[in-house]
Amino acid sequence: MSLTPSCREVAAAASHDELATMSWWRRLAVRWHLLRCDECRGYVEQLRAIGFTVREMYRGENTAADIDRMVQDILREARDPAQGHPGRAPSDTPAAE
């Protein structure tokens, strides 16, 4: 990853859950990027929502209707650009700023 991370580098780090293990200065560079980039910020928010939903699904207390509702919530947020979710797949993330 370069000194100023690109969208592709931020998306890869987020999708591989590397953000927590980065050095403090790399985390700072990624956070700076996320402050300026709506698309990357939306992608990271989607990953967090998916992670939360998967953890909720495996708690064992959910019915099929609960799981369907959680999935629909994620899909609705991914389609709503007003919420800052671009609805892009990681391969659609721009290579550079």
CYANA upper distance limits for C-alpha pairs under 8 A (distance plus 0.5 A):
  1 MET  CA      5 PRO  CA      6.48
  1 MET  CA      9 GLU  CA      6.85
  2 SER  CA      6 SER  CA      8.31
  3 LEU  CA     26 ARG  CA      8.42
  3 LEU  CA     29 ALA  CA      7.94
  4 THR  CA     29 ALA  CA      6.78
  4 THR  CA     30 VAL  CA      8.40
  4 THR  CA     33 HIS  CA      8.26
  5 PRO  CA      9 GLU  CA      6.28
  5 PRO  CA     10 VAL  CA      6.79
  5 PRO  CA     29 ALA  CA      7.41
  5 PRO  CA     30 VAL  CA      7.04
  5 PRO  CA     33 HIS  CA      7.59
  6 SER  CA     10 VAL  CA      6.75
  6 SER  CA     33 HIS  CA      8.49
  6 SER  CA     95 ALA  CA      7.12
  6 SER  CA     96 ALA  CA      5.51
  6 SER  CA     97 GLU  CA      6.75
  7 CYS  CA     11 ALA  CA      6.55
  7 CYS  CA     40 CYS  CA      6.94
  7 CYS  CA     93 THR  CA      6.90
  7 CYS  CA     94 PRO  CA      6.46
  7 CYS  CA     95 ALA  CA      6.50
  7 CYS  CA     96 ALA  CA      6.29
  7 CYS  CA     97 GLU  CA      7.20
  8 ARG  CA     12 ALA  CA      6.60
  8 ARG  CA     90 PRO  CA      8.43
  8 ARG  CA     93 THR  CA      6.58
  8 ARG  CA     94 PRO  CA      6.87
  8 ARG  CA     95 ALA  CA      5.65
  8 ARG  CA     96 ALA  CA      7.41
  9 GLU  CA     13 ALA  CA      6.61
 10 VAL  CA     14 ALA  CA      6.58
 10 VAL  CA     30 VAL  CA      7.00
 10 VAL  CA     40 CYS  CA      7.67
 11 ALA  CA     15 SER  CA      6.51
 11 ALA  CA     40 CYS  CA      7.16
 11 ALA  CA     43 TYR  CA      7.83
 11 ALA  CA     44 VAL  CA      8.00
 11 ALA  CA     90 PRO  CA      6.99
 11 ALA  CA     93 THR  CA      7.92
 12 ALA  CA     16 HIS  CA      6.59
 12 ALA  CA     90 PRO  CA      8.33
 13 ALA  CA     17 ASP  CA      6.56
 13 ALA  CA     18 GLU  CA      5.50
 13 ALA  CA     19 LEU  CA      6.60
 14 ALA  CA     18 GLU  CA      6.62
 14 ALA  CA     19 LEU  CA      6.57
 14 ALA  CA     44 VAL  CA      6.89
 14 ALA  CA     47 LEU  CA      8.25
 15 SER  CA     44 VAL  CA      8.49
 15 SER  CA     47 LEU  CA      7.64
 18 GLU  CA     22 MET  CA      6.81
 19 LEU  CA     27 ARG  CA      7.00
 20 ALA  CA     27 ARG  CA      8.44
 22 MET  CA     26 ARG  CA      6.45
 22 MET  CA     27 ARG  CA      6.47
 23 SER  CA     27 ARG  CA      6.79
 24 TRP  CA     28 LEU  CA      6.62
 25 TRP  CA     29 ALA  CA      6.75
 26 ARG  CA     30 VAL  CA      6.68
 27 ARG  CA     31 ARG  CA      6.51
 28 LEU  CA     32 TRP  CA      6.61
 29 ALA  CA     33 HIS  CA      6.75
 30 VAL  CA     34 LEU  CA      6.65
 31 ARG  CA     35 LEU  CA      6.68
 32 TRP  CA     36 ARG  CA      7.12
 33 HIS  CA     37 CYS  CA      6.47
 34 LEU  CA     38 ASP  CA      7.53
 34 LEU  CA     40 CYS  CA      6.61
 34 LEU  CA     41 ARG  CA      5.67
 35 LEU  CA     41 ARG  CA      7.91
 37 CYS  CA     41 ARG  CA      6.69
 38 ASP  CA     42 GLY  CA      6.51
 38 ASP  CA     84 GLY  CA      6.82
 38 ASP  CA     85 HIS  CA      8.46
 39 GLU  CA     43 TYR  CA      6.69
 39 GLU  CA     84 GLY  CA      7.76
 39 GLU  CA     85 HIS  CA      7.44
 39 GLU  CA     86 PRO  CA      6.32
 39 GLU  CA     93 THR  CA      8.30
 40 CYS  CA     44 VAL  CA      6.68
 40 CYS  CA     93 THR  CA      8.29
 41 ARG  CA     45 GLU  CA      6.70
 41 ARG  CA     84 GLY  CA      8.01
 41 ARG  CA     85 HIS  CA      8.37
 42 GLY  CA     46 GLN  CA      6.67
 42 GLY  CA     84 GLY  CA      5.74
 42 GLY  CA     85 HIS  CA      4.74
 42 GLY  CA     86 PRO  CA      6.61
 42 GLY  CA     87 GLY  CA      8.47
 43 TYR  CA     47 LEU  CA      6.82
 43 TYR  CA     85 HIS  CA      7.10
 43 TYR  CA     86 PRO  CA      7.73
 43 TYR  CA     87 GLY  CA      8.12
 43 TYR  CA     88 ARG  CA      7.91
 43 TYR  CA     90 PRO  CA      8.36
 44 VAL  CA     48 ARG  CA      6.77
 45 GLU  CA     49 ALA  CA      6.68
 45 GLU  CA     85 HIS  CA      8.03
 46 GLN  CA     50 ILE  CA      6.61
 46 GLN  CA     74 ILE  CA      7.84
 46 GLN  CA     77 GLU  CA      8.49
 46 GLN  CA     78 ALA  CA      7.52
 46 GLN  CA     85 HIS  CA      7.64
 47 LEU  CA     51 GLY  CA      6.59
 48 ARG  CA     52 PHE  CA      6.60
 49 ALA  CA     53 THR  CA      6.62
 49 ALA  CA     74 ILE  CA      7.18
 50 ILE  CA     54 VAL  CA      6.61
 50 ILE  CA     74 ILE  CA      7.53
 51 GLY  CA     55 ARG  CA      6.71
 52 PHE  CA     56 GLU  CA      6.67
 53 THR  CA     57 MET  CA      6.55
 53 THR  CA     70 MET  CA      6.82
 53 THR  CA     71 VAL  CA      8.11
 54 VAL  CA     58 TYR  CA      6.86
 55 ARG  CA     59 ARG  CA      7.02
 56 GLU  CA     60 GLY  CA      8.47
 56 GLU  CA     62 ASN  CA      8.17
 57 MET  CA     61 GLU  CA      8.32
 57 MET  CA     62 ASN  CA      6.81
 57 MET  CA     67 ILE  CA      6.93
 62 ASN  CA     66 ASP  CA      6.10
 62 ASN  CA     67 ILE  CA      7.09
 63 THR  CA     67 ILE  CA      6.98
 64 ALA  CA     68 ASP  CA      6.65
 65 ALA  CA     69 ARG  CA      6.61
 66 ASP  CA     70 MET  CA      6.78
 67 ILE  CA     71 VAL  CA      6.72
 68 ASP  CA     72 GLN  CA      6.62
 69 ARG  CA     73 ASP  CA      6.64
 70 MET  CA     74 ILE  CA      6.92
 71 VAL  CA     75 LEU  CA      6.75
 72 GLN  CA     76 ARG  CA      6.43
 73 ASP  CA     77 GLU  CA      6.71
 74 ILE  CA     78 ALA  CA      6.64
 75 LEU  CA     79 ARG  CA      6.81
 76 ARG  CA     80 ASP  CA      6.76
 77 GLU  CA     81 PRO  CA      8.42
 77 GLU  CA     83 GLN  CA      7.18
 77 GLU  CA     85 HIS  CA      6.86
 78 ALA  CA     85 HIS  CA      5.61
 78 ALA  CA     86 PRO  CA      6.86
 78 ALA  CA     87 GLY  CA      4.97
 79 ARG  CA     85 HIS  CA      7.37
 79 ARG  CA     86 PRO  CA      7.47
 79 ARG  CA     87 GLY  CA      6.06
 80 ASP  CA     84 GLY  CA      7.84
 80 ASP  CA     85 HIS  CA      6.75
 80 ASP  CA     86 PRO  CA      7.98
 80 ASP  CA     87 GLY  CA      8.39
 81 PRO  CA     85 HIS  CA      5.75
 81 PRO  CA     86 PRO  CA      6.11
 81 PRO  CA     87 GLY  CA      8.29
 88 ARG  CA     92 ASP  CA      6.34
 88 ARG  CA     93 THR  CA      7.51
 89 ALA  CA     93 THR  CA      7.53
